[in-house]
């Protein structure tokens, strides 16, 4: 039997999603909880990897069990073990060959920005200058829908076989007075890609580079030409879609 866990987490306490030696990760924390609850070693495979500090309003991960599990009982058990920074909201029945990573048809990320000082929002939002030109940033972000090679925004020296991505939406949305959210959806993302895209768009918003120079950066296929990588704590993996699951509801973001 194969199941999908639907979960959310706050990234700050973890060294990213992926299990690694001598560090606490989201994956290792959930695997420990499943192993304790099911009383057998239970590895999981996630829909992707988030870097240290990055949050998830929705992550999916699959695991196998030799017989049907009592989903409500398992849900309560896992949530009682993983701690306050992870919440497992659903356990979905899926086909035996379903794959949380390879079957995902789209992923959406959110990057939160505020233009005022807030002791309550700063842990999960970037404090942007009030003069940032969001209209120009939106005009420039539309270019991302017209290109496919995102080498200029890819972390160097990774194991990615290709830097080709199909970006389907990319825009800044006002979500409250003086609060903005960058929404970007694609079939796949490269390591550090969203934070590099946002950093380069912020250079446009600061009037440090022009929209035409942003286009030149894309054409150069050189990570050193793009802007800085933005802080991780304002980034959320927001949602993931699959062909055999109905649209899933993400956990609320701050």
C-alpha angles and dihedrals in degrees: 000000000000124000137183119223114210111204146156131209146180108241101207098085094048137072091229131287102292124084112251136170118276095000136096112242133176091244095052092047093054093043090053091051094048091047091053094044096045095034093229135085105276118184120191135208116213130212089243145328124274119198125239111295096015115127131217127213085182132016126164124205131173130220135175131230128186091228137018114290127220096246100198091048093046091047092055093045095050093046091051091055106039096064134230098303096065127054123187107203105175144011111210128201109231137172116282091250096045114130122201094209107033098040097053110115098191142004127200126202129193126205115194125212132178128190096207135060113263127173088199102047102036095087091064104024135060116239103234126192113262089234095060109132102230093172091059091044090054092049089052096044089063087072089070090070091059099055135063107188111079099175091128089063098040124108110248124249100019129141094248110135094204138016093209115124133169105224109196102177134013121168145130113243127194105230099174137347107309092356124111136180126201108215119197128172127186141151089251140355133217122231110282090358099129094046090049092048091050092047091053092046088052088057086056090048090051089050090240091125133018128236089254090054089050087056090050090052090055091049093050092063089210122129090204089063094058129078130273123289109259123233113284099224094074094054123096130185092223108183146347130202132210131188094234100044128072117241107293125219116237122221113261116271122222 
